[in-house]
């Protein structure tokens, strides 16, 4: 009965994770709490998971990455990526983005390079942005610190009483994945990804709306006289008047009160619109030209999906107002407030003083840039931060100083020299990730002790029994790979690890090949925009549709799977 109840709870967990209706940290935290109340896990074991060395390592690494994001490394990197030949640009991206993602947070790498990719002078952004995400994912498989997935798997390893994974244990399989994966992308993405006009307003530009107040001095003036044709890289494309759209707009078009002027262009020019007397952005919310604008991507777990911007209540929920929207490949033919929100929509918010204090931001948004200028560290500070971080990795690789100890020393130094402030730590501390991982450790132990992991392992092995031990390995890998496309990479690792351990015990072989295929399978998210955060980040800016991920990701997924299943048994024998 205990086994069946735990199994049922895991099935419900997977269904709820896939639905995206409830935040992952609430689901994991709630389930492990239920296990505690049911006596399936002790309080001591539950609390011990929060100080698991791998979890602490991940937290410190993420905090240090906040400073690494400010260095000029990636800024310099962006200048080296693109040449006239598209295939050559892919090879440069594979090398430079992949290696950067091996030591830096791959989400930060993609976020920093997004603007450079969109504005590159040689190629359409639609040919480059999905490859950018894929290269970042592949680069994360190179090292223990390359992706949170690897560190989470290492947390399970330590909890299981096995020796901790080394910094470069993932390199044996990860390097062939990056090299061969780069060739696959270089020879398939050019043909499989759409070639959308990089200057098209439906792909590269934002939809911005401003209402003409009755007291505005531009009422009764022509577009030319009102100065609406001299706004830099932003253009008046249509007017919404009394329920009707007026388009195209000529220079002699008269502006009337309560007109909704709809612009398209560079979002950085929205300040120009806000500074025109008598125009109001964000459907009546007060927005000033000097206000901070934040660019966000709507998460697929957001509770705002399916609601119009007006119904969503941004002011009450986030102390912010929507001033612009970008949805790849779609022209807006309605008022901004009437647009129904979808996952992957890119929004620009005019934020109030309480915006950063709201606790529901991570549930609803992926952040990737502020519209206001970003201040990088000086070249000298960037050098010393980068040198210190690499020194920590080298000392850990040669087992001179343990990785966690080195990261803690570096973290203390960054705080001492005020490169990392406690305000920033408090604002960006990954509370939700801590709860997910610590709870996942507890859930994994309950799965193994209750026999659920063995039950799932037997089912997986039964499907692939014709191929013996190798068949079981293939089954565990495919089980994890499917999970990562349906839920998330970290959640799939949490469910896949106990199954891998149970499979190795049932077969009486080494657990290491099964552990490693779980790690690599959890990172193999190439078929949907929702399995990995970087995939969703490039969704709207590239003007993509769901099918583009399937088309570009399927060849890479097949080759990735073959490499993993061929090399893991070689470097991690049964």
C-alpha positions as CSV (number, residue, x, y, z in Angstrom):
1,X,0.0,0.0,0.0
2,X,2.9,2.4,0.8
3,X,4.5,1.7,-2.5
4,X,1.2,2.4,-4.4
5,X,0.5,5.6,-2.5
6,X,4.0,7.0,-3.2
7,X,3.8,5.9,-6.8
8,X,0.4,7.7,-7.1
9,X,1.8,10.8,-5.6
10,X,4.7,10.8,-8.1
11,X,2.3,10.5,-11.0
12,X,0.2,13.4,-9.7
13,X,3.4,15.4,-9.3
14,X,4.4,14.8,-12.9
15,X,0.9,15.7,-14.2
16,X,0.9,19.0,-12.2
17,X,4.4,19.8,-13.3
18,X,3.5,19.3,-16.9
19,X,0.4,21.4,-16.6
20,X,2.4,24.4,-15.3
21,X,-0.6,25.5,-13.2
22,X,1.3,25.4,-9.9
23,X,4.9,26.5,-9.3
24,X,7.4,23.7,-9.1
25,X,8.8,24.7,-5.7
26,X,5.3,24.5,-4.2
27,X,4.7,21.1,-5.6
28,X,8.1,19.6,-4.5
29,X,8.0,21.3,-1.1
30,X,4.4,20.3,-0.5
31,X,5.0,16.7,-1.5
32,X,8.0,16.2,0.8
33,X,6.1,17.9,3.6
34,X,3.3,15.3,3.1
35,X,5.9,12.6,3.2
36,X,7.1,14.0,6.5
37,X,3.6,14.1,8.0
38,X,3.0,10.5,6.8
39,X,6.2,9.3,8.5
40,X,8.0,8.5,5.3
41,X,10.9,10.8,6.0
42,X,12.3,12.0,9.3
43,X,12.7,15.6,10.2
44,X,16.5,15.2,10.5
45,X,16.8,13.8,7.0
46,X,14.5,16.5,5.6
47,X,16.5,19.3,7.1
48,X,19.8,17.7,6.2
49,X,19.0,18.0,2.5
50,X,19.1,21.9,2.8
51,X,22.8,21.7,3.7
52,X,23.7,19.1,1.1
53,X,27.2,20.1,-0.2
54,X,26.2,20.0,-3.8
55,X,23.2,22.3,-3.1
56,X,25.4,24.8,-1.2
57,X,27.9,24.7,-4.1
58,X,25.1,25.5,-6.5
59,X,23.8,28.4,-4.4
60,X,27.3,30.0,-4.0
61,X,28.0,29.5,-7.7
62,X,24.8,31.3,-8.7
63,X,25.5,34.2,-6.4
64,X,29.0,34.5,-7.9
65,X,27.5,34.4,-11.3
66,X,25.7,37.7,-10.6
67,X,29.1,39.4,-10.7
68,X,30.4,37.4,-13.6
69,X,27.4,38.7,-15.6
70,X,28.8,42.2,-15.1
71,X,32.2,41.5,-16.5
72,X,33.0,42.5,-20.1
73,X,33.8,38.9,-21.1
74,X,30.6,38.2,-22.9
75,X,30.4,41.7,-24.3
76,X,33.8,41.1,-26.0
77,X,32.6,37.6,-27.0
78,X,29.7,39.0,-28.9
79,X,32.1,40.9,-31.2
80,X,33.8,37.7,-32.3
81,X,30.7,35.6,-33.1
82,X,29.5,36.6,-36.5
83,X,31.0,36.7,-40.0
84,X,29.4,36.8,-43.4
85,X,29.3,33.0,-43.9
86,X,26.4,31.6,-41.7
87,X,28.0,28.2,-41.3
88,X,31.3,29.9,-40.0
89,X,29.2,31.9,-37.6
90,X,27.7,28.6,-36.3
91,X,31.1,27.2,-35.7
92,X,32.2,30.3,-33.8
93,X,29.1,30.2,-31.7
94,X,29.6,26.5,-30.9
95,X,33.2,27.1,-29.7
96,X,32.7,30.5,-27.9
97,X,29.2,30.1,-26.5
98,X,29.8,26.5,-25.6
99,X,33.0,27.1,-23.7
100,X,31.5,30.2,-21.9
101,X,28.5,28.1,-20.8
102,X,30.9,25.5,-19.3
103,X,31.9,28.0,-16.6
104,X,29.2,30.7,-16.6
105,X,25.5,30.4,-16.0
106,X,24.1,29.5,-19.5
107,X,21.0,31.6,-18.9
108,X,23.2,34.6,-18.3
109,X,25.2,33.9,-21.5
110,X,22.1,33.7,-23.6
111,X,20.6,36.8,-22.0
112,X,23.7,38.9,-22.6
113,X,24.1,37.8,-26.2
114,X,20.5,38.1,-27.2
115,X,20.8,41.8,-28.2
116,X,24.0,41.2,-30.2
117,X,22.5,38.3,-32.1
118,X,19.4,40.3,-33.0
119,X,21.4,43.2,-34.2
120,X,24.2,41.4,-36.0
121,X,24.8,42.8,-39.5
122,X,25.1,39.6,-41.5
123,X,22.3,37.1,-40.7
124,X,18.7,36.9,-39.7
125,X,18.1,36.5,-36.0
126,X,15.8,33.6,-36.7
127,X,18.7,31.6,-38.1
128,X,20.8,32.2,-34.9
129,X,18.7,32.4,-31.8
130,X,17.6,28.7,-31.4
131,X,21.3,27.6,-32.1
132,X,22.4,30.1,-29.4
133,X,20.2,28.3,-26.9
134,X,21.3,24.9,-28.1
135,X,25.0,25.8,-27.9
136,X,24.5,27.1,-24.3
137,X,22.8,23.8,-23.3
138,X,25.6,21.7,-24.9
139,X,28.2,23.8,-23.2
140,X,26.6,23.2,-19.9
141,X,27.3,19.4,-20.3
142,X,31.1,20.0,-20.2
143,X,31.7,20.5,-16.5
144,X,30.1,19.9,-13.1
145,X,29.4,23.6,-12.8
146,X,28.2,24.1,-16.4
147,X,24.5,23.6,-15.5
148,X,22.5,23.3,-12.4
149,X,21.3,19.9,-13.5
150,X,24.8,18.4,-13.1
151,X,25.1,19.9,-9.6
152,X,21.7,18.5,-8.7
153,X,22.7,15.0,-9.8
154,X,25.9,15.4,-7.8
155,X,23.7,16.2,-4.8
156,X,21.9,12.9,-5.2
157,X,25.2,11.1,-5.7
158,X,26.6,12.5,-2.4
159,X,23.3,11.7,-0.6
160,X,23.5,8.1,-1.9
161,X,26.9,7.7,-0.2
162,X,28.9,7.6,-3.4
163,X,32.1,9.7,-4.1
164,X,31.3,13.2,-5.4
165,X,31.7,13.8,-9.1
166,X,34.8,15.8,-10.2
167,X,34.7,19.1,-12.0
168,X,35.7,17.6,-15.3
169,X,34.0,14.1,-15.0
170,X,31.4,15.3,-17.5
171,X,34.0,16.4,-20.1
172,X,34.6,12.9,-21.5
173,X,31.1,12.8,-23.0
174,X,30.3,16.5,-22.9
175,X,33.1,17.5,-25.3
176,X,32.1,15.1,-28.1
177,X,28.5,16.3,-27.6
178,X,29.6,19.9,-28.1
179,X,31.9,19.2,-31.0
180,X,29.6,16.9,-32.9
181,X,26.5,18.9,-31.9
182,X,28.1,22.0,-33.4
183,X,28.5,20.2,-36.7
184,X,24.9,19.0,-36.6
185,X,23.6,22.5,-36.0
186,X,25.9,24.1,-38.6
187,X,24.7,21.7,-41.3
188,X,21.0,21.5,-40.4
189,X,20.0,24.8,-38.8
190,X,20.7,26.8,-42.0
191,X,18.1,24.7,-43.9
192,X,15.6,23.9,-41.1
193,X,15.2,27.2,-39.4
194,X,13.1,30.0,-41.0
195,X,14.8,32.9,-42.7
196,X,12.7,35.8,-41.4
197,X,13.5,39.4,-42.3
198,X,15.6,40.7,-39.4
199,X,14.3,44.2,-40.0
200,X,10.6,43.1,-40.1
201,X,8.5,44.9,-37.6
202,X,6.6,41.7,-36.8
203,X,9.9,40.0,-35.8
204,X,12.3,42.5,-34.5
205,X,10.1,45.3,-33.3
206,X,7.8,46.1,-30.4
207,X,4.1,47.0,-30.4
208,X,3.7,50.2,-28.4
209,X,0.5,52.0,-27.8
210,X,-0.1,55.6,-26.5
211,X,-3.5,57.3,-25.8
212,X,-4.0,60.9,-26.8
213,X,-5.5,62.8,-23.9
214,X,-8.3,65.4,-24.6
215,X,-6.0,68.2,-23.3
216,X,-3.0,67.1,-25.5
217,X,-1.5,69.9,-27.6
218,X,-1.2,67.6,-30.5
219,X,-5.0,67.2,-30.9
220,X,-6.0,68.7,-34.2
221,X,-2.5,68.6,-35.6
222,X,-1.2,66.5,-38.4
223,X,1.2,63.6,-37.8
224,X,3.9,65.7,-39.4
225,X,3.1,68.8,-37.3
226,X,2.9,66.8,-34.0
227,X,6.5,65.5,-34.6
228,X,5.4,61.9,-34.7
229,X,7.5,61.2,-37.7
230,X,10.8,62.2,-36.0
231,X,11.1,59.6,-33.2
232,X,14.3,57.9,-34.2
233,X,13.9,54.1,-34.6
234,X,10.2,54.0,-33.6
235,X,7.4,54.6,-36.1
236,X,3.7,55.4,-36.0
237,X,2.2,52.5,-38.0
238,X,-1.6,52.7,-37.2
239,X,-4.2,54.5,-35.2
240,X,-7.0,52.8,-33.3
241,X,-10.0,55.2,-33.4
242,X,-13.6,54.4,-32.3
243,X,-13.1,50.7,-32.8
244,X,-11.5,51.0,-36.2
245,X,-7.9,50.7,-37.4
246,X,-6.4,53.4,-39.6
247,X,-3.4,52.2,-41.5
248,X,-1.2,53.1,-43.2
249,X,-0.6,56.5,-41.7
250,X,0.3,59.5,-43.9
251,X,2.0,62.7,-42.8
252,X,-1.2,64.7,-43.1
253,X,-3.3,62.4,-40.9
254,X,-5.1,64.5,-38.3
255,X,-4.7,63.4,-34.6
256,X,-7.9,63.4,-32.6
257,X,-8.6,63.2,-28.9
258,X,-8.7,59.6,-27.4
259,X,-6.9,58.3,-30.5
260,X,-4.7,55.3,-29.6
261,X,-1.5,55.7,-31.5
262,X,0.2,52.4,-32.2
263,X,3.9,52.5,-32.8
264,X,6.4,49.8,-33.8
265,X,10.2,49.9,-33.4
266,X,13.1,49.9,-31.0
267,X,11.8,49.7,-27.4
268,X,14.6,51.9,-26.2
269,X,12.8,54.7,-28.1
270,X,9.7,54.3,-25.9
271,X,11.0,57.1,-23.7
272,X,10.5,59.5,-26.7
273,X,6.8,58.6,-26.9
274,X,6.4,59.0,-23.1
275,X,8.0,62.5,-23.3
276,X,5.4,63.8,-25.9
277,X,2.9,66.1,-24.0
278,X,-0.6,64.8,-23.7
279,X,0.3,61.1,-24.6
280,X,-0.1,58.4,-22.0
281,X,1.3,54.9,-22.1
282,X,0.0,51.8,-20.4
283,X,-3.7,52.6,-20.8
284,X,-4.0,55.3,-18.2
285,X,-1.2,54.3,-15.8
286,X,1.2,57.0,-15.0
287,X,4.4,56.5,-16.9
288,X,7.3,59.0,-17.0
289,X,10.0,59.2,-19.6
290,X,12.6,58.8,-16.9
291,X,11.0,55.7,-15.4
292,X,12.8,52.4,-15.4
293,X,11.7,50.0,-18.1
294,X,12.2,46.2,-17.6
295,X,12.0,43.7,-20.5
296,X,10.6,40.3,-19.5
297,X,9.5,37.0,-21.1
298,X,6.2,35.5,-20.0
299,X,6.7,32.1,-18.4
300,X,4.7,29.1,-19.4
301,X,3.9,28.6,-15.7
302,X,2.4,32.1,-15.4
303,X,-1.1,32.6,-14.1
304,X,-1.5,35.4,-16.6
305,X,-1.8,33.1,-19.6
306,X,-5.1,33.4,-21.5
307,X,-5.9,36.8,-19.9
308,X,-5.8,40.1,-21.7
309,X,-3.3,42.7,-20.5
310,X,-6.2,44.7,-19.0
311,X,-7.6,41.7,-17.1
312,X,-4.2,40.7,-15.8
313,X,-4.0,43.7,-13.4
314,X,-0.3,44.4,-13.7
315,X,-0.4,47.4,-11.5
316,X,-1.9,45.6,-8.5
317,X,0.1,42.3,-9.0
318,X,3.6,43.7,-9.8
319,X,3.5,47.5,-9.3
320,X,4.2,47.8,-13.0
321,X,2.4,48.7,-16.3
322,X,2.7,47.1,-19.7
323,X,3.9,49.7,-22.2
324,X,5.0,47.4,-25.1
325,X,4.6,43.8,-26.3
326,X,6.5,41.7,-28.9
327,X,5.2,38.4,-30.2
328,X,7.4,36.8,-32.8
329,X,5.8,36.5,-36.3
330,X,2.5,38.2,-35.3
331,X,1.1,41.6,-36.2
332,X,-1.2,43.2,-33.6
333,X,-4.5,44.4,-34.9
334,X,-6.2,45.4,-31.7
335,X,-5.7,47.6,-28.7
336,X,-2.7,46.7,-26.5
337,X,-4.9,46.2,-23.5
338,X,-7.0,43.6,-25.4
339,X,-4.1,41.4,-26.4
340,X,-4.5,37.9,-24.9
341,X,-1.2,36.9,-23.2
342,X,0.7,33.8,-24.4
343,X,3.8,31.9,-23.1
344,X,6.9,33.4,-24.6
345,X,5.4,36.9,-25.1
346,X,8.1,39.6,-24.5
347,X,6.7,42.5,-22.5
348,X,8.2,45.8,-21.5
349,X,7.1,47.0,-18.1
350,X,7.3,50.5,-16.6
351,X,8.1,49.6,-13.0
352,X,7.3,51.2,-9.7
353,X,9.4,51.3,-6.5
354,X,7.8,48.0,-5.2
355,X,8.4,46.0,-8.3
356,X,11.5,44.2,-7.1
357,X,9.9,43.4,-3.8
358,X,7.0,41.3,-5.3
359,X,7.3,37.6,-4.6
360,X,5.4,36.5,-7.7
361,X,7.9,37.7,-10.3
362,X,9.7,34.4,-10.8
363,X,6.5,32.5,-11.2
364,X,5.4,34.7,-14.0
365,X,8.5,36.0,-15.8
366,X,11.9,35.1,-17.1
367,X,14.1,38.2,-16.9
368,X,16.7,38.8,-19.5
369,X,17.5,42.5,-19.6
370,X,16.6,46.0,-18.3
371,X,15.8,48.4,-21.1
372,X,17.9,51.1,-19.3
373,X,21.7,50.9,-19.9
374,X,23.5,48.1,-18.2
375,X,26.8,49.0,-16.4
376,X,29.6,46.5,-16.9
377,X,32.6,46.3,-14.7
378,X,35.8,48.0,-15.8
379,X,38.3,46.0,-17.8
380,X,40.6,45.8,-14.7
381,X,37.8,44.6,-12.4
382,X,36.5,42.2,-15.1
383,X,40.0,40.7,-15.4
384,X,40.5,40.1,-11.6
385,X,37.0,38.7,-11.2
386,X,37.5,36.3,-14.2
387,X,41.0,35.4,-13.1
388,X,39.9,34.6,-9.5
389,X,37.0,32.5,-10.7
390,X,39.2,30.5,-13.1
391,X,41.8,30.1,-10.4
392,X,39.1,28.5,-8.1
393,X,38.2,26.1,-10.9
394,X,41.8,25.1,-11.6
395,X,42.6,24.6,-7.9
396,X,39.5,22.4,-7.6
397,X,40.4,20.4,-10.8
398,X,43.9,19.6,-9.4
399,X,42.4,18.9,-5.9
400,X,44.4,21.6,-4.3
401,X,41.4,23.4,-2.8
402,X,37.9,21.8,-2.7
403,X,35.5,23.5,-5.0
404,X,33.1,24.6,-2.4
405,X,35.8,26.1,-0.2
406,X,37.3,28.0,-3.1
407,X,33.9,29.4,-4.1
408,X,33.2,30.5,-0.5
409,X,36.5,32.3,-0.4
410,X,35.7,34.0,-3.7
411,X,32.2,34.9,-2.6
412,X,33.6,36.5,0.6
413,X,36.1,38.5,-1.5
414,X,33.4,39.8,-3.9
415,X,31.3,41.0,-0.9
416,X,34.3,42.5,0.8
417,X,35.2,44.6,-2.3
418,X,31.5,45.5,-2.8
419,X,31.2,43.9,-6.2
420,X,28.3,41.9,-4.8
421,X,25.9,43.7,-2.4
422,X,23.6,42.1,0.1
423,X,20.7,44.0,-1.5
424,X,21.4,42.2,-4.7
425,X,21.8,38.9,-2.9
426,X,18.5,39.4,-1.2
427,X,16.7,40.4,-4.4
428,X,18.1,37.5,-6.5
429,X,18.6,34.7,-4.0
430,X,17.3,31.5,-5.6
431,X,14.9,30.6,-2.8
432,X,12.7,28.5,-5.1
433,X,15.6,26.5,-6.5
434,X,16.8,25.7,-3.0
435,X,13.3,24.4,-2.0
436,X,13.0,22.4,-5.3
437,X,16.4,20.7,-4.9
438,X,16.3,20.0,-1.1
439,X,12.7,18.7,-1.5
440,X,13.8,16.6,-4.5
441,X,16.5,15.0,-2.5
442,X,13.9,13.9,0.1
443,X,11.5,12.7,-2.5
444,X,14.2,10.6,-4.2
445,X,15.1,8.9,-0.9
446,X,11.4,8.1,-0.3
447,X,11.1,6.7,-3.8
448,X,14.0,4.4,-3.2
449,X,13.0,3.3,0.3
450,X,9.4,2.7,-0.6
451,X,10.3,0.6,-3.7
452,X,8.7,3.0,-6.2
453,X,12.0,3.6,-8.0
454,X,12.4,-0.2,-8.3
455,X,8.9,-0.5,-9.6
456,X,9.5,2.1,-12.3
457,X,12.9,0.6,-13.1
458,X,11.4,-2.8,-13.6
459,X,8.8,-1.3,-16.0
460,X,11.4,0.6,-18.0
461,X,13.7,-2.5,-18.1
462,X,10.7,-4.6,-19.2
463,X,10.2,-2.5,-22.3
464,X,13.9,-2.8,-23.2
465,X,14.6,-6.3,-21.8
466,X,15.6,-7.7,-25.2
467,X,18.9,-5.7,-25.1
468,X,19.8,-6.7,-21.5
469,X,21.9,-4.2,-19.4
470,X,22.4,-1.9,-22.4
471,X,18.6,-1.9,-23.0
472,X,18.0,-0.9,-19.4
473,X,20.5,2.0,-19.8
474,X,18.7,3.1,-23.0
475,X,15.4,2.9,-21.2
476,X,16.6,5.1,-18.2
477,X,18.0,7.7,-20.6
478,X,14.8,7.9,-22.8
479,X,12.7,8.0,-19.6
480,X,14.7,11.1,-18.4
481,X,14.8,12.7,-21.9
482,X,11.0,12.5,-22.2
483,X,10.5,13.9,-18.7
484,X,12.7,16.9,-19.4
485,X,10.6,17.9,-22.4
486,X,7.4,17.5,-20.5
487,X,8.4,19.1,-17.2
488,X,11.9,20.8,-16.6
489,X,15.5,19.6,-16.6
490,X,15.9,19.8,-12.8
491,X,12.6,18.0,-12.1
492,X,13.4,15.3,-14.6
493,X,16.8,14.7,-12.9
494,X,15.0,14.4,-9.5
495,X,12.7,11.7,-10.8
496,X,15.2,10.0,-13.0
497,X,18.0,9.5,-10.5
498,X,16.2,7.1,-8.1
499,X,15.1,5.1,-11.1
500,X,18.7,4.9,-12.3
501,X,19.9,3.7,-8.9
502,X,17.2,1.1,-8.7
503,X,17.9,-0.2,-12.2
504,X,21.6,-0.7,-11.4
505,X,20.8,-2.5,-8.2
506,X,18.3,-4.8,-9.9
507,X,21.0,-5.7,-12.5
508,X,23.8,-5.9,-10.0
509,X,26.1,-3.5,-12.0
510,X,27.8,-0.2,-11.4
511,X,25.4,2.8,-10.9
512,X,27.7,5.3,-12.6
513,X,26.6,4.7,-16.3
514,X,22.9,5.0,-15.2
515,X,23.7,8.2,-13.1
516,X,25.5,9.8,-16.0
517,X,22.7,9.1,-18.6
518,X,20.2,10.8,-16.2
519,X,22.5,13.9,-16.1
520,X,22.8,14.0,-19.9
521,X,19.2,13.1,-20.5
522,X,18.0,15.8,-18.2
523,X,19.9,18.4,-20.3
524,X,18.7,17.1,-23.6
525,X,15.9,19.7,-24.1
526,X,15.9,20.6,-27.8
527,X,12.3,19.7,-29.0
528,X,10.1,22.3,-27.2
529,X,10.5,25.9,-26.1
530,X,9.3,25.0,-22.6
531,X,11.7,22.3,-21.4
532,X,14.7,24.6,-20.8
533,X,14.6,28.3,-19.9
534,X,17.0,29.5,-22.6
535,X,14.7,27.9,-25.3
536,X,11.8,30.1,-24.1
537,X,14.0,33.2,-23.9
538,X,14.7,33.1,-27.7
539,X,11.1,32.1,-28.6
540,X,9.6,35.6,-29.2
541,X,12.8,37.5,-30.3
542,X,13.4,34.9,-33.0
543,X,9.8,35.0,-34.3
544,X,9.6,31.2,-33.9
545,X,6.7,28.8,-33.8
546,X,6.6,25.5,-31.9
547,X,7.3,23.5,-35.0
548,X,10.7,25.3,-35.4
549,X,12.0,23.6,-32.3
550,X,10.9,20.2,-33.4
551,X,12.4,20.7,-36.9
552,X,15.8,22.0,-35.6
553,X,15.9,19.9,-32.4
554,X,15.1,16.5,-33.8
555,X,18.3,15.8,-35.6
556,X,20.3,17.2,-32.7
557,X,18.3,15.0,-30.2
558,X,19.0,11.9,-32.2
559,X,22.7,12.5,-32.6
560,X,22.9,13.6,-28.9
561,X,21.2,10.4,-27.8
562,X,23.5,8.2,-29.9
563,X,26.7,9.9,-28.5
564,X,25.5,9.6,-24.9
565,X,24.5,6.0,-25.2
566,X,27.7,5.1,-27.1
567,X,30.2,6.9,-24.9
568,X,28.8,6.6,-21.4
569,X,29.4,2.8,-21.1
570,X,33.0,3.4,-22.4
571,X,34.0,6.0,-19.8
572,X,31.7,4.8,-17.0
573,X,31.6,1.0,-17.5
574,X,29.0,-1.3,-16.0
